[in-house]
Amino acid sequence: MKKLSVCLVTLAIVTLAGSASAASIGIGAFGGTSVPIVQADNGSGATFGIRVPVSVVPLLTIEPYFAKTNGGDKNQDVNGISYTRSGIDVTSFGANAMLMFGTGLQMYPFVGIGSATAKRPGLDASSTQYNFGLGLGFSPPVIKIAIHVRGELSALLEPDNSESSRKWANLTVGVSYGLLKFPPVP
């Protein structure tokens, strides 16, 4: 039910933003590294996905996303016995809200919410995901392509409603292409 709710809210935001006074709509891809924070049973891995930035007003962009993170295997010693645990793979989707500052060179803090599924042998859990971070973008004035570098913290709440969570620090590099640009609304 949570996944359906997040999908419907994301779709409504994108639809309303697109029909109200959107300045532009784009599509982008990203990849990078994901480092677990205070997780003794999970290793670093790769993260990649797609983003669809929708400029709502000059300063605000809503960005639906889909992401896949592959956790690395981790060696652990328990009572003198060493074994290797499989990394946690996370599939997530949701939306980020970004405050865009600048034109050719942009800086943008962002926050987001989504739904995530964490999997590995013995684990298959869906939960709410929260993101926040800072991005830098560079877009030459003549072309519709932009390059983005982001640092973010991503947290998955445990599905049993306990107050614990799993957190990752992500560093990504991406490229986006401006699909549509609308004239300013008078």
Sequence and secondary structure as in RCSB ss.txt:
>XXXX:A:sequence
MKKLSVCLVTLAIVTLAGSASAASIGIGAFGGTSVPIVQADNGSGATFGIRVPVSVVPLLTIEPYFAKTNGGDKN
QDVNGISYTRSGIDVTSFGANAMLMFGTGLQMYPFVGIGSATAKRPGLDASSTQYNFGLGLGFSPPVIKIAIHVR
GELSALLEPDNSESSRKWANLTVGVSYGLLKFPPVP
>XXXX:A:secstr
 HHHHHHHHHHHHHHHHHHHT  EEEEEEEEEEEEEES TT EEEEEEEEE  EEEETTEEEEEEEEEEEEE EE
EEETTEEEEE   EEEEEEEEEEE B SSEEEEEEEEEEEEEEEETTEEEEEEEEEEEEEEEE  SSSSEEEEEE
EEEEEEE TT  S EEEEEEEEEEEEEEEEE     
